[in-house]
Amino acid sequence: MTELETIWRNKTDEQVIVAASNLQDYHPPAQAVIRAEFARRKGETQTLGRGSPPQMSVAEELGLASRGRRLLGQILDAIIAMMPAFVFIAAVENPDMESIEGNLWFSIFVVYMLLYLLLSDGLPGGQSLGKKVLHMRVVDRKTRKPCSVWKSLIRNISLIFLGMFDWIFIFGHLQRRLGDILAGTIVVDTRK
């Protein structure tokens, strides 16, 4: 057994699965070892007399959150981001948005909304409030550590500037938006 094979034999299943789904990040000899280790571990999951386990997609093996739940999480977070403005408008009978006070409140709401939308995935555990409700978390693609505030900013700024175009990328096998690709993150299901 080579040193490289020993290193990959000692990795966790999760590390091998992540590496196998990102082979392009490794040089060719490591790719071969990772493929072999991934295949060996899949072979070990077979049970006697039952044949091989059902094939899982990369998304299932990584425990990724579904596209539908992610979209619902985005909608919930947008509602949470706009909630203070809705409350203010409902509480004040006739808000005068042309006064200095009205402009100040409007500015505060816009700043809060932008900060929440950009940085909320960096809240504890890599969970915005919408993701927490829907049992999802944003994690680093390689280390699986929760999303940092900096990575949250990187992954969400593309959504603000590119809108729905950013979501086109989610239809790839790793279900990652352009923002996820730029920040090196994935969104996982915390129920698994």
C-alpha positions as CSV (number, residue, x, y, z in Angstrom):
1,M,0.0,0.0,0.0
2,T,1.4,3.4,-1.0
3,E,1.6,6.4,1.4
4,L,-1.2,8.1,-0.6
5,E,-3.4,5.0,-0.3
6,T,-2.8,4.9,3.4
7,I,-3.7,8.6,3.8
8,W,-7.0,8.1,2.0
9,R,-7.7,4.9,3.8
10,N,-7.6,6.9,7.1
11,K,-10.0,9.6,5.9
12,T,-13.6,9.6,7.0
13,D,-16.4,8.5,4.7
14,E,-17.6,12.0,4.4
15,Q,-14.1,13.3,3.3
16,V,-13.8,10.5,0.7
17,I,-17.3,11.3,-0.7
18,V,-16.5,15.1,-0.9
19,A,-13.2,14.3,-2.6
20,A,-14.8,11.9,-5.0
21,S,-17.3,14.5,-6.1
22,N,-14.5,17.1,-6.6
23,L,-11.9,15.0,-8.4
24,Q,-10.9,18.0,-10.6
25,D,-9.3,19.5,-7.4
26,Y,-6.7,16.7,-7.2
27,H,-3.8,15.7,-9.3
28,P,-4.2,12.5,-11.5
29,P,-2.4,10.0,-9.1
30,A,-4.6,11.2,-6.2
31,Q,-7.7,11.0,-8.4
32,A,-7.0,7.3,-9.0
33,V,-6.5,6.6,-5.3
34,I,-9.7,8.5,-4.3
35,R,-11.7,6.7,-7.0
36,A,-10.4,3.3,-5.7
37,E,-11.0,4.2,-2.0
38,F,-14.5,5.4,-2.9
39,A,-15.3,2.2,-4.8
40,R,-13.8,0.1,-1.9
41,R,-16.0,1.8,0.6
42,K,-19.1,1.4,-1.5
43,G,-18.3,-2.3,-1.8
44,E,-18.1,-2.6,2.0
45,T,-21.6,-1.3,2.3
46,Q,-23.1,-4.4,0.6
47,T,-24.9,-6.8,2.9
48,L,-24.6,-10.5,2.5
49,G,-27.5,-12.0,0.6
50,R,-29.0,-8.7,-0.3
51,G,-26.9,-7.6,-3.2
52,S,-25.6,-4.1,-3.7
53,P,-27.3,-1.1,-2.0
54,P,-29.4,1.2,-4.2
55,Q,-27.3,3.7,-6.1
56,M,-27.3,7.2,-4.6
57,S,-26.7,10.4,-6.4
58,V,-23.7,12.6,-5.4
59,A,-26.2,15.0,-3.8
60,E,-27.7,12.2,-1.7
61,E,-24.3,10.9,-0.6
62,L,-23.2,14.4,0.4
63,G,-26.5,15.0,2.3
64,L,-27.3,18.1,0.2
65,A,-30.5,20.0,0.8
66,S,-33.0,19.7,-2.0
67,R,-33.4,22.5,-4.5
68,G,-37.1,23.1,-3.5
69,R,-36.2,23.5,0.2
70,R,-33.4,25.8,-0.7
71,L,-35.8,28.0,-2.7
72,L,-38.3,28.0,0.1
73,G,-35.4,29.0,2.5
74,Q,-34.6,32.0,0.2
75,I,-38.2,33.1,0.2
76,L,-38.4,32.8,4.0
77,D,-35.2,34.8,4.4
78,A,-36.5,37.5,2.0
79,I,-39.7,37.8,4.1
80,I,-37.6,38.0,7.3
81,A,-35.4,40.7,5.7
82,M,-38.4,42.8,4.8
83,M,-40.4,42.2,8.0
84,P,-39.3,45.3,9.9
85,A,-40.4,47.5,7.0
86,F,-43.8,45.8,6.8
87,V,-44.3,46.2,10.6
88,F,-43.4,49.9,10.4
89,I,-45.8,50.6,7.5
90,A,-48.6,48.7,9.3
91,A,-47.9,50.5,12.6
92,V,-47.8,54.0,11.2
93,E,-51.1,55.1,9.6
94,N,-49.6,57.3,7.0
95,P,-45.8,57.1,6.8
96,D,-44.4,60.2,5.3
97,M,-41.5,58.9,3.3
98,E,-40.7,62.3,1.9
99,S,-39.8,63.7,5.4
100,I,-36.3,63.5,6.9
101,E,-37.6,61.1,9.5
102,G,-39.3,58.9,6.8
103,N,-36.1,58.9,4.7
104,L,-34.0,57.9,7.8
105,W,-36.3,55.0,8.6
106,F,-36.3,53.9,5.0
107,S,-32.5,54.0,5.0
108,I,-32.3,51.9,8.2
109,F,-34.7,49.3,6.7
110,V,-32.7,49.0,3.5
111,V,-29.4,48.7,5.4
112,Y,-30.9,46.0,7.7
113,M,-32.3,44.1,4.7
114,L,-29.0,44.1,2.8
115,L,-27.0,43.1,5.9
116,Y,-29.4,40.3,6.7
117,L,-29.5,39.0,3.1
118,L,-25.7,39.2,2.7
119,L,-24.5,38.0,6.0
120,S,-27.3,35.7,7.5
121,D,-25.6,32.5,6.4
122,G,-22.7,33.4,8.6
123,L,-25.0,33.2,11.7
124,P,-24.1,30.5,14.2
125,G,-24.0,27.0,12.6
126,G,-24.1,28.4,9.1
127,Q,-27.8,28.9,9.4
128,S,-29.9,31.9,8.4
129,L,-33.2,32.0,10.2
130,G,-35.0,30.5,7.1
131,K,-32.4,27.7,6.8
132,K,-32.7,26.9,10.5
133,V,-36.5,26.6,10.2
134,L,-36.1,24.3,7.2
135,H,-33.2,22.2,8.8
136,M,-30.5,23.3,6.4
137,R,-27.0,24.7,6.9
138,V,-24.3,26.3,4.7
139,V,-20.9,24.6,5.1
140,D,-17.5,24.8,3.5
141,R,-17.4,22.3,0.7
142,K,-14.1,20.7,1.7
143,T,-14.0,21.1,5.5
144,R,-17.7,20.9,6.3
145,K,-17.2,23.8,8.8
146,P,-20.2,26.2,9.1
147,C,-20.2,29.1,6.8
148,S,-18.3,32.2,8.0
149,V,-19.6,35.8,7.7
150,W,-17.1,36.4,4.9
151,K,-18.2,33.3,2.9
152,S,-21.8,34.3,3.5
153,L,-21.0,37.7,1.9
154,I,-19.3,36.1,-1.1
155,R,-22.0,33.6,-1.7
156,N,-24.9,36.0,-1.4
157,I,-23.6,39.1,-3.2
158,S,-23.9,37.2,-6.5
159,L,-27.6,36.6,-5.7
160,I,-28.3,40.2,-5.1
161,F,-26.5,41.3,-8.3
162,L,-27.4,38.4,-10.6
163,G,-30.8,37.4,-9.2
164,M,-32.4,34.4,-10.8
165,F,-29.4,33.9,-13.1
166,D,-27.4,32.9,-10.0
167,W,-29.9,30.0,-9.5
168,I,-29.3,28.5,-13.0
169,F,-26.1,26.9,-11.7
170,I,-28.1,24.9,-9.0
171,F,-29.2,22.4,-11.7
172,G,-25.7,20.8,-11.7
173,H,-25.0,17.5,-9.9
174,L,-23.7,19.3,-6.8
175,Q,-26.7,21.7,-6.7
176,R,-24.6,24.8,-6.1
177,R,-25.5,28.3,-7.0
178,L,-22.9,30.5,-8.6
179,G,-22.5,32.1,-5.1
180,D,-21.8,28.7,-3.6
181,I,-19.1,28.0,-6.3
182,L,-17.4,31.4,-5.6
183,A,-17.5,30.9,-1.8
184,G,-16.6,27.2,-1.9
185,T,-19.8,26.2,0.0
186,I,-22.6,23.7,-0.2
187,V,-26.0,23.6,1.6
188,V,-26.7,20.5,3.5
189,D,-29.7,18.9,5.1
190,T,-29.3,18.8,8.9
191,R,-31.8,16.1,9.4
192,K,-29.5,13.5,7.8
